[in-house]
Amino acid sequence: MSSNVPIREGDITAPTPQNTPLNQAPINQGLSRPTVPDISEDNEGEEETSSPTTGLAGNMLAGLVQGKLSGLIGKSSGYIESLPVEVKRNVEALKGVQVKQDQLQNQYKRECLELEKKYAELQKPLLDRRHAIIMGAVVPTPEEVKAGEEVSKKDDEEYKPLPEEIPDSTNGIPEFWLTALRNHVALSDIITDRDAGALKHLTDIRLSYLPSTDPKPGFKLSFYFSPNEYFENEVLEKTYIYQEEVGYSGDFVYDRAIGTEIKWKEDKDLTKEFEIKKQRNKNTNRTRLVRKARPTESFFNFFSPPEPPAEDAIENGEIDIDELEELEEKLEIDYQLGEDIKEKAS
């Protein structure tokens, strides 16, 4: 069960509140929410409804989808079957050559990944310096400011240089990461007003790679938060795992994603909406207040990839093809978001 989502290569400009308008992956809004059925008086307390498609994060769906669709789309035209046996032999030989090409491409991609890891390590001191400036832990050097102003002049002909005498400050850059994420076209669509309160506490985003000793390559995004009223976690992580071999396109293929379980504080779960309703029992005619929770759109759904449907359910035709395609699209969006954050935050 895997996703044939190739890795898109992008630039790796460090994000600022001004230069982070990531716009490669549009977000589809309006995920369906389940209706809340009546409950019997025997079911006391808080009820929670759930939807298998809540949120934009995906999981290991695409391989299942491809397996189902291939039976419909990839059927032979009959051309190969009609060829003379001598020509069929040549076709099989081409497949054999392709096997060696695939092996070489897999080696190439593995070495590229190791090169990425090397330069990620070299960037760590710069990322530490970036974090210190954002948090106001250090005062920028004149050289850093001058280099930044040179960039601003190139970007904006009307840029006015800063005054030479500016008092030192430890203000840092308030709400830097919230601003940067909101400048991502796709992420801005899933960051709600309620999410903003929690994301104001986001202090850093870091990229790391899975160890080379792991059987499958991949990367991890770590979101660091200061103490807040929403959840107990200091770090929320999202790990993207690739398949061992590259796909037919020559790129790594996604296998699955794993997110941190968020330890929400009481009544602070941003991925759910709560409502209190009066319910009357049809048998006793008694009325009581029932508190219900239902899934809602939130940036923090990013850390909760939904479970894919069972493979046998797909093979037996129990899952609608249109539904599978919709889930695969959400999976693609999730992985594209991960790639965008990976390229821009590091």
Protein Blocks (a to p, Z undefined) as FASTA:
>chain_A
ZZdddcddddfddcdfklmccfkbccdehiacdddddddfklgcjdddddfkgcjbdcdf
llmmmmmmmmmmmpcehlmmmpcfklmmmmmmmmmmmmmmmmmmmmmmmmmmmmmmmmmm
mmmmmmmmmmmmmnopaccdfklmmmmmmmmmmmpmkbccddfbdcddfklpghklmmmm
mmpmklmmmmcfklmmmmmmpgbdcdddddfkbmbgcddddddddddfkbmbfbdcdddd
ddfbdcfkopacdfbdcdddddddehiafkbccdddddddfklopacddddddddddfkl
mmmccddddfklmmnopacfklmmmmmmmmmmmmmmmmmmmmmmZZ
